[in-house]
């Protein structure tokens, strides 16, 4: 049961309620984009224009230089494995 929703037709109402609760309790702005199965267009809360503005503001706050330094788990394990291999070779084992 997603968000206490018993029927799939009640899901948009539940998302809207949770979004309103979060904005009130946390004092934040948020948008919700829900892609329905078999629907070409997503449902956007509060509105398409407000969601676009909020996403543009969020994207402008991202620090691009820090994103270049981030690694996923596979990249991290690979680089760590290479370092350990180099250490083993340096010790001469």
URRA-V220222 format. One record per backbone hydrogen bond with DSSP energy under -0.5 kcal/mol. NH is the residue of the N-H (numbers start at 1). CO is the residue of the C=O. E is the energy in kcal/mol with one decimal. If there is no record, write none. Layout:
nh-><NH & NH>
co-><CO & CO>
e-><E & E>
//
This chain:
nh-><3 & 5 & 6 & 10 & 11 & 14 & 15 & 16 & 17 & 18 & 19 & 20 & 21 & 22 & 23 & 24 & 25 & 26 & 27 & 32 & 34 & 34 & 35 & 36 & 39 & 43 & 45 & 51 & 52 & 53 & 54 & 55 & 56 & 57 & 58 & 59 & 60 & 61 & 61 & 62 & 62 & 64 & 66 & 67 & 68 & 69 & 70 & 70 & 76 & 77 & 78 & 79 & 80 & 81 & 82 & 83 & 84 & 85 & 86 & 87 & 88 & 89 & 90 & 91 & 92 & 93>
co-><1 & 2 & 4 & 7 & 8 & 10 & 11 & 12 & 13 & 14 & 15 & 16 & 17 & 18 & 19 & 20 & 21 & 22 & 23 & 45 & 32 & 43 & 33 & 34 & 36 & 34 & 32 & 47 & 48 & 49 & 50 & 51 & 52 & 53 & 54 & 55 & 56 & 57 & 58 & 58 & 59 & 62 & 63 & 63 & 64 & 65 & 66 & 67 & 72 & 73 & 74 & 75 & 76 & 77 & 78 & 79 & 80 & 81 & 82 & 83 & 84 & 85 & 86 & 87 & 88 & 88>
e-><-0.5 & -2.1 & -0.5 & -1.8 & -1.4 & -2.0 & -2.7 & -2.3 & -2.2 & -2.6 & -2.6 & -2.2 & -2.3 & -2.5 & -2.3 & -2.0 & -3.2 & -2.4 & -0.9 & -2.4 & -0.5 & -2.9 & -0.5 & -0.7 & -1.9 & -3.0 & -2.6 & -2.4 & -2.5 & -2.2 & -2.3 & -2.6 & -2.4 & -2.1 & -2.3 & -2.7 & -1.9 & -0.9 & -0.9 & -0.6 & -0.7 & -0.9 & -0.6 & -1.2 & -1.3 & -0.7 & -0.6 & -0.6 & -2.4 & -2.6 & -2.2 & -2.4 & -2.4 & -2.3 & -2.2 & -2.0 & -2.4 & -2.3 & -2.3 & -2.1 & -2.2 & -2.2 & -2.1 & -1.8 & -1.4 & -1.5>
//
